[in-house]
Amino acid sequence: ERSTPYTAVRWDGDKFFGFIGGVWYQLLTIDGVPVSDMATASKEKYRKYWRKRLSLDLTEILKDMGHPLPATVKLSVRDGEKSLELTEVMTTKNKNAVWKYMKEHPVADDPSAEKSRTSTSASTKSTGKTTDLDKLQKDIAKAVNLTMEKPFAVKSGKIEYKIEGHKMFAGTETFYFDDFGKTVVVVTDIPGMMGMSDRKTTIWKDKKTTVIDHDKKTHYTTPIRPKSTEPPVISYSSATQRKQAGYAVQASESICGKSCEVFKHGKMNVTYWLWKGLSLKEINYSVGGDMGYTREAKSVEEITAIPAAVTAVPAGYVKK
């Protein structure tokens, strides 16, 4: 099935950029396959259309290369000078969003690109407006820069979640935060499928991340802040941004005694319950079928500090 892990694309020569979670990343590998290898395969098959086809027909090209993609893929990306790893779900809705974006921003090797670009430029000049997606990207980037240092409106806390749904996601998670989110610890216990469990402690502190893997009994440090320690994009988006992204406000609901704003996507099966920048509940079945999850807080406690034992590396764990 044709799908993508990104919702928009752009090219700078042979550099391939994808729009993921409100951020433009340069894509380096997809499920372990270098983008350079994909580009070579696309050039051989599609000639001057190779960028357009690689942007839209990612699954087809990887399948032709003998590497069919799973529903969830690992991405190696670059954000400025930083390299990091992302895990993203492949969806046809993402692919449709890419197609719509490319209608407004044709890739350079498409023969119709110049004509379309001229038409778009004339339209922009006459209306004095940029596309909604361009504005949304800029607004979200601004919001991230302003709020990500201390993203929560509560100083310190501990939230215990239960995650239900597909076996790939089901389990428990404990979320600790201090100094309004400047320090975050996420403890996950997900049995997974066929022995592929995820039992980790992820610590964001002093602008670096420490990951303790309790299955492999290893630990390592990286300067990249993982998504699991950050609030969802919708929590720091404006009302206009949420509307442009397809979310509608629902009646407020209480989770663990906390009054939450509720936002539901009009087309995707995605809903968030937000309290002071924290997601106390989320439903995400955007892929369709049973491939999704419900993550809901079972207890919310305001604490004075994160227990030292939570962040300690157990004896005998090997540093990677």
C-alpha positions in Angstrom: 0.0 0.0 0.0 1.4 3.4 -0.9 2.1 5.4 2.2 4.7 7.8 3.7 6.0 8.7 7.2 6.1 12.4 6.3 3.3 14.9 5.3 5.3 17.1 2.9 8.6 17.0 1.0 11.2 19.3 -0.5 14.5 18.8 -2.3 17.8 20.7 -2.2 19.8 19.0 -5.0 20.0 15.4 -3.9 19.1 16.2 -0.3 15.7 14.9 0.6 13.7 16.7 3.3 10.5 15.4 5.0 8.0 17.4 7.2 7.4 15.3 10.3 5.7 16.4 13.5 5.9 20.1 12.5 9.6 20.0 11.7 11.6 19.7 8.4 14.2 17.0 8.7 16.8 15.9 6.1 16.1 12.1 5.6 19.3 10.0 5.7 17.9 6.4 5.9 14.5 4.9 5.9 14.2 1.5 7.7 18.0 1.2 7.3 18.1 1.9 3.6 20.2 5.0 2.6 18.3 7.7 0.7 21.2 7.8 -1.7 20.5 4.1 -2.7 16.8 4.9 -3.1 17.7 7.9 -5.3 19.8 5.7 -7.5 17.0 3.2 -7.9 14.5 5.9 -8.7 16.8 7.6 -11.2 17.2 4.3 -13.1 13.5 3.7 -13.3 11.9 7.1 -13.6 14.7 9.2 -15.2 14.0 13.0 -14.9 10.9 12.3 -12.7 13.0 10.5 -10.0 12.5 13.1 -7.2 8.7 13.2 -7.7 8.4 9.5 -7.8 10.6 8.9 -4.7 8.6 11.6 -2.9 5.3 9.9 -3.6 6.0 6.3 -4.3 8.4 5.5 -1.5 6.8 2.0 -0.7 6.9 1.0 -4.4 10.5 1.9 -4.8 11.6 0.2 -1.6 9.6 -2.9 -2.6 11.4 -2.9 -6.0 14.6 -2.8 -4.1 13.6 -6.0 -2.2 12.9 -4.0 1.0 9.2 -3.8 1.6 8.4 -1.4 4.4 6.6 -2.3 7.6 3.7 -0.2 9.0 6.1 1.6 11.4 9.6 2.6 10.3 12.8 3.8 11.8 14.2 7.0 10.3 17.7 8.4 10.5 17.4 12.2 10.0 19.4 15.4 10.4 18.0 18.5 12.0 20.6 21.2 11.3 23.8 19.9 12.7 22.1 17.2 14.8 21.5 13.6 13.7 18.8 11.6 15.4 16.5 8.6 15.1 12.7 8.8 14.7 10.1 6.1 14.7 7.1 7.0 12.5 3.9 5.3 11.3 3.5 4.9 7.5 0.0 6.1 6.4 -1.8 6.8 3.1 -3.2 10.0 4.7 0.4 11.2 5.0 1.0 10.3 1.4 -2.2 12.2 0.3 -0.9 15.3 2.3 2.4 15.0 0.4 0.5 15.0 -2.9 -1.5 18.1 -2.0 1.7 19.9 -0.9 3.5 19.0 -4.1 0.6 20.5 -6.1 1.5 23.9 -4.6 5.3 23.2 -4.5 6.2 21.1 -7.6 9.6 19.4 -7.6 12.1 20.8 -10.0 12.5 17.8 -12.3 8.8 17.7 -13.1 8.2 19.3 -16.6 5.1 21.0 -15.3 6.9 22.5 -12.4 7.8 25.8 -14.0 4.2 26.3 -15.2 2.7 25.4 -11.8 5.3 27.5 -9.9 4.5 30.5 -12.1 0.8 30.0 -11.5 1.2 29.6 -7.7 3.5 32.7 -7.6 0.9 34.8 -9.5 -1.8 33.6 -7.1 0.3 34.5 -4.1 1.0 37.9 -5.5 -2.6 38.7 -6.2 -3.9 37.6 -2.8 -0.9 38.6 -0.7 -1.1 35.3 1.1 1.1 32.2 1.5 -0.4 28.7 1.6 -1.9 27.6 4.9 0.7 24.8 5.2 3.6 27.3 4.9 2.2 29.5 7.5 1.4 26.6 9.8 5.0 25.4 9.6 6.4 28.8 10.4 4.0 29.3 13.3 4.7 25.9 14.8 8.5 26.4 14.5 8.1 29.7 16.3 6.0 28.1 19.1 8.5 25.3 19.6 11.4 27.7 20.0 9.5 29.7 22.6 8.0 26.9 24.7 10.1 23.8 24.5 12.6 24.8 27.2 9.9 24.6 29.9 6.7 23.3 28.1 4.5 22.5 31.0 2.4 24.8 33.2 3.0 22.6 36.3 6.4 22.6 38.1 6.8 18.9 39.0 4.8 15.8 38.7 4.4 12.0 38.1 1.9 10.5 35.8 1.2 6.8 35.4 -0.3 5.7 32.1 -1.9 2.5 30.9 -1.6 1.9 27.1 -4.1 -0.4 25.4 -4.6 -1.4 21.8 -2.3 -3.2 19.4 0.3 -5.5 21.1 3.1 -3.4 19.6 2.0 -0.4 21.8 0.2 -2.0 24.8 1.8 -1.7 28.3 2.5 0.9 30.9 4.4 4.2 31.1 5.4 6.4 34.0 6.2 10.1 33.2 8.2 12.2 35.6 8.9 15.9 35.1 10.5 18.7 37.0 11.2 22.5 36.5 8.1 22.8 34.2 9.5 20.1 31.9 13.1 21.2 31.7 13.8 17.7 33.2 11.8 14.7 32.1 12.1 11.0 32.8 9.9 8.4 30.9 9.8 4.8 32.1 8.2 2.4 29.6 7.3 -1.2 30.0 5.8 -2.6 26.8 5.9 -6.4 26.4 5.5 -6.0 22.6 5.3 -8.9 20.1 7.4 -12.1 19.7 9.9 -11.0 22.3 10.3 -7.5 21.0 9.7 -5.8 24.3 10.5 -2.1 25.1 11.6 -1.6 28.7 13.5 1.6 28.9 14.2 4.6 31.1 14.6 7.8 29.0 16.1 10.8 30.8 16.2 14.4 29.4 18.3 16.5 31.8 20.8 19.3 31.3 20.1 19.4 27.6 21.2 15.8 27.0 19.4 12.4 26.9 20.4 9.2 28.7 18.6 6.0 27.6 18.8 3.0 29.9 17.7 -0.2 28.1 16.5 -2.8 30.7 16.2 -5.6 28.1 19.8 -5.2 26.8 21.2 -4.0 30.1 22.9 -1.1 28.4 22.9 2.7 28.6 24.0 5.6 26.3 23.9 9.4 26.1 22.9 11.7 23.2 22.4 15.4 22.9 19.1 14.9 21.1 15.8 15.3 23.0 13.4 12.4 22.1 9.8 13.0 21.3 8.7 10.9 24.3 9.9 13.6 26.6 8.2 16.5 24.8 4.5 17.6 24.7 2.5 16.8 21.6 2.6 19.5 18.9 -1.1 20.3 19.4 -0.5 21.3 23.0 1.5 24.4 22.0 -0.3 25.1 18.8 -2.6 28.1 18.5 -6.4 27.8 17.8 -5.7 28.8 14.2 -3.0 26.1 13.8 -5.2 23.4 15.3 -8.0 24.3 12.9 -5.6 24.3 9.9 -4.3 20.9 11.0 -7.9 19.5 11.1 -8.6 19.4 14.8 -11.9 20.6 16.4 -12.6 21.5 20.0 -14.8 19.1 21.9 -16.4 19.4 25.3 -13.9 19.5 28.2 -13.5 16.2 30.2 -11.9 15.3 33.5 -9.1 12.8 33.6 -7.8 11.9 37.1 -9.6 14.9 38.4 -7.9 17.3 36.0 -10.0 19.3 33.6 -8.8 18.7 30.1 -9.2 20.5 26.8 -10.2 17.9 24.1 -9.2 18.1 20.5 -10.4 15.6 17.9 -9.2 15.4 14.3 -12.0 15.6 11.8 -10.8 12.8 9.5 -8.1 10.8 11.3 -9.0 8.7 14.4 -6.9 10.9 16.7 -8.0 12.7 19.9 -6.1 14.4 22.6 -7.0 15.3 26.2 -4.7 18.1 27.3 -4.0 19.6 30.8 -1.5 22.4 31.2 0.6 21.2 28.2 0.4 17.6 29.3 -1.4 14.9 27.4 -3.4 12.9 29.9 -5.1 10.8 27.3 -4.7 10.2 23.6 -6.4 7.9 21.1 -4.5 7.3 17.9 -5.8 4.8 15.3 -4.9 7.0 12.3 -3.4 4.0 10.4 -6.7 2.1 10.4 -7.8 -1.3 11.7 -6.4 -2.3 15.0 -3.0 -0.7 14.5 -3.2 2.0 17.1 -3.5 2.6 20.9 -5.2 4.5 23.7 -2.8 6.0 26.2 -4.6 7.2 29.4 -3.4 8.5 32.7 -4.5 6.4 35.7 -2.9 8.7 38.3 -1.6 12.3 38.3 0.5 13.4 41.3 2.3 16.7 41.8 5.7 15.9 43.5 8.6 17.9 44.9 11.3 16.2 42.9 12.0 13.2 40.7 13.3 10.3 42.9 17.0 9.7 42.4 16.5 6.0 42.1 14.5 6.5 38.9 17.5 8.0 37.1 20.2 5.7 38.5 21.9 3.3 36.0 21.6 -0.2 37.6 24.9 -2.0 38.4 26.3 -4.1 35.7 24.7 -2.2 32.8 27.2 -1.6 29.9 27.8 1.8 28.4 27.4 1.9 24.6 
